[in-house]
Amino acid sequence: MSSRQSTNSSTRQPRAARNPALFLLGSLLCAVALGWTYWAFVRTSTGQFADESAWREAGFAAPDSQQPFLQFLDSLPALSVLIAAGVILFVTLRRHRWPAAVIALGTIVGANLTTQLLKNFLLDRPDRGVPTLDFNSLPSGHTTLAASAAAAIFLVVTPRWRPLAAAVGGTYAVAAGAATFLNLWHRPADAVAAFLVVGAWTLLGGLLTMRFGNAWNVWDGFGEHWAASKLWLTFCWAAGVAGLALGVILYLYVQMIGPAPVPGTARIPLFFWSGLSMIVGVGFTLSAAAGCLFGHQARRREA
C-alpha cells in the first residue's frame, strides 16, 4: 500500500519545464524582436541614420578603448570555444549528461548558423539615402559566438549554478557586443540582433535540456547555494532595465531636438551612448529573464 502511495506521489511530481509553452513563446518573442530590430534599424531611414550615427560617434567618443577591445576581439572566438568546450566536456565526462552536451553544442551551432544565414544570404541593407556601408552586417557574428558559448554553459550546469551563469555569461556576452561596437566592427543593432538570435535558440535548447535531463534539473529554489542567490539576477535586471531605459530616453531625446544633418557630426555623441546602453540593456535583460524562467521551471527537490 505504501509503495503504491509512493508511486502515485512520484507520478504527481511535476517534470522540469512543466510549462513548455513558455519556452516556445519566449523563443517566438525573440524572433519577433529580431525581425523588428532589422526593420527598425536597417529598413527605415530613421533607424539607419541613428545606427550609423552611433557607429561613427563611437570613433571619437571612446578612441582610447579601441586597442584593448581589438585585442579582446582577436582572442574572442578561441576564448569562447575554449571556455564552452571545457565546461561541456567536464559536465559530460564527470556528470554523464550526454544529452545536455549534445543540445548545448546544437544550440551553439544553430545560433551561429542562423546568424551567418541571416547576415550573408537572407537580409539586405537597402539604400535609404543615409551615407553608410552598402552591405548588411546584422547580426554580429562575434557577439553571437560569445553569447552562444555563454548560453551553452548556462544550459549544462545544474539549476543552483544557473543564476551565477546568467550573470557571468551575460556580462561576457555584453562585453563582446560592446567591444564589436567600440572597435567599429558593428553597429549597436547588430549586437542586439545577435543577442536575440541566441535567446531564441537558448530557449529551444533549454526546453529540450530540461525534458531530457529531468533527473538533474532539480533544486531547492533560489538561495539554496551562493551561486543560486537572487542577487545575481537582481544585478542582471537592474543593469538590463537601466540600460534599456537610458537607451530609449536618449534616442527619443535626440529625435525630439533633431539629430545632426550628417551621421557622426553631432557635438554630443548621444546616439553613441544610446546604442551602447541598448546593448547593455538587451543583453542583461535576456540573461535575467532566462535565469528566472529556468529557475521557476526546474523541479523542486522533494522534502
N, C-alpha and C positions, 0 to 999 in steps of 0.2 A: 504493500500500500504506500509506504513512504517512498519507495523507489518510483512508483507511478507519479506521486505528487512532485518529486524532484524533477522527473522528466517533463511534466507539464509546466513546472516553473521555468525550466530551461527553455522550453518551447516559447514561452511568453516573453523571454528576454529579447528586447529589440536588437536587430542587427545594426552593424555600423552602416552609416549612410542610409538611415531609415527613411529619409525623405529624398530620394534620388532626383525628384523634380527640381529641388533647389539647386543642385549641381548643374542640371541641364539648363535651367532658367538663367543661372549666373553665366554660363558659357555663352548662351544666346545674347545676353545683355552685353557681354564683352564684344561679341561680333558686331552687334548693332552700334555700339560706341565706336568701334573701329571704323565702320562704314561712315558714321557721322564725322569722325575726325578727318578722314580722307576728303569727304565732300566739303567740309567747312574750311579746311586749310590748304587744299590743293585745287579743288574745282571752282572755288569762288575767288574773285579778285580781292575782296576784303581780307579773306583768310590768307591768301598768297602773300599779300602785302605785309600783313602782320608777322607771318612766319619768316619771310625773307628779311624783314627789318630786325627781328630778334637775332637772326643768324649773323647779319652784318654788324649789329651793335655789339655782339659778343667779341668781335675782333678788337675793339678798343675799350670795352667796358672791363674786360679781365685779361689784358695782354700777357701779364706775368704768369698766368695759370697754364698757358698752352704747353710749355715744355714738360712740366711734370705730368700733365694729363696725357701728353703724347707718349711718354714712356709707359704710363699705365695702359693706354690703349694698345700699344705694341705687344704687351705681355698678356692682354686680356683673354684672347682666345685660348692660349695654352693654359693660363691660370684657371679659367672657368672649367675647361675639360679636366684638368688635373684634380681640382677640388671635388667636382661632381663624381668623377670616376673613383677617387679614393674613398669617399663616403659610401657610394653604392657598392663598391667591392667589399668594404668592411661589413656592411649590413648583410650582403648576400652570403658571404662566407661564414661569418660568425653567427648570424641570426637565421640563416637559411630562408630568407624572404625572396625567393626566386621570382615569383610573380610580380612583386613590387619593383624589383630591379628592372625587369623587362618593361613594365609600364612606365617607369621613370625614364628609361632610355627612349622609349617610344614617344614620351612627351617632349623630350629634347629634340628628337628628330622631327616630329610633327610640327613643332613650333618654328624651328629653323627652316624647314622645307616650305612651310606656309609663307614665311617672310620673304624668302627668295622668289617664290612664285608670284606673290603679290607685287613685289618691287620690280622684278625684271620682266614679267610677262603679262600680268593682268591689269595693273594700274598704270595710267599715264599721267603726265603733267601738262594740261592744256595751256595755251598761251592766253593769258588774261590781261595782257598789257603791262605786266609787272616785270621790271628788269631782273631776271633770275635765270638760273640754270634751266635748260630745256629738257632735262631728264628727271624721271621720278626717283626719289630716294626714300620713300616711305614704304614700309617700316625700316628701322635701323637694324642692320644685321648684327653689329657688335652688341647692341643693347639686348637684342633677342637672345643671343648666345649666353650673355651673363645672366639674364633673368631666368632663362630656362634651366641653366645649371643650378641656380638657387632653388628653383621650383622642384627640381628632381630630388634635391636633398630634403626639401620640405615634405615630399611625398613618402620617402622611405623611412623617415625617423618615426618613432612612436609618438602618440598624442602628447605626452608630457614634454617632449622636446620641440613640438611644433610652434608654440608661441615665441620661443627664442629663435627658432629657424626663420620664422616670418620676419622678425625684427632685423636679424643679421642679414638674411638673404635680401630683404627689401632694401636695406642700406647699400648692399653691394650692387644691386640692380640699379638703384637710383644714382649711385656714384658712376656707374658705367654710362647711363644715359646722359648724365650731366657732362661727363668727360667728352662724349662724342659731340655735344653741343659747344662746350667751351673751346674745344680744339678745332671747331669749324668743320667737322666732318658731317654733321647732320643738323637739321633744323629741329626745334622743340617738338613739333608734331610727329616727326619720325620716331623719336624716343617714346612718346606717348603711345603711338600705334604699336610699337614693339611690346610694350607692357600689356596691351590689350590682347595681342596675339597669344602671348604666353599665358595670360589669365584664362583665356578660353580653353587652351589645351590643359592647363593645370586642373581646372575643374572637371574636365572629362577624365583625365588621368586619376584624379582624386576619387571619383566615384568608383572606378574600377579597382583602385588600390584598396579602398575600404571594403568593397564587396569580396574581393579575393583574399584580403587579409583581415577578415573579420575577427580571427582569434587574437591578433596582437594590436588591433586598433581599439584598445580599451584603456581606460584610466579612471582616476577618482575625481577628475574635474580640475578647473583652474586653481592653482595654489598648492597642489599636491607635491610640488617639487620646485626648486628655484627657477628652473627653465620653464615651468608651467605658470609662472606668475602672470597676472593680468597686466602688470606694469609694462611688459614687452609690447602687448597690443595697444595699451594706452598710449605709449610712445608713438606707435605707428599711426593711430587715429589722430593724435594731436598734430603730428607733422603733416599727415595727409590732408586733414581738413584745413589747417592753416595755409598750406601750400595752395590748395585749390581756391580758397577764399582770396588770398593775396593775388594769385594769378588772374582770377576773374575781375577783381576790383581794378587792378592796374590796366587790364585790357579795355574794360569799359571806360575807364577814365581817359585813356588815350583816344578812344573813339569819340568821346564826348568833346574833348578840347580840340580834336583834329590832329591827325598824325602829320609827320614831316612829309613834304611833297615827294621825296625820293627815299627809298628804304635805306636805313643806316645813317641818315643825316640829322637825326633828332639831337637836340642839345643834351637832353637827359635820356638815357637808354631804358625807357620804361618797358618797351616791348621785350628787351632782353630779360629784365627782371620778371616780367610776366611769364615768359617762356620757361625760364629756369624754375619758377615757382610751380608751374603746371607739371613739369617733370617730377619734382619732389612730391607734389600733391597726388598725382595719379599713382605713382609708384608705391607710396606708403599707404594710400587708401586701399589699393588692391591687396597689399600684404595684410593689412588689418582685417579686411573683410574675409580673406581666405583663412586667417588664423581663427577668427570667430566661427565661421561656418564649419571648418573641420573639427574644431573643439566641441561644438554642440552636436555634431553628427557622429562623433566617436562613441562607442559603447561605454556605459558606466560599469565599473567593476562591482560585482555583487558583494554585499557585506558578508 
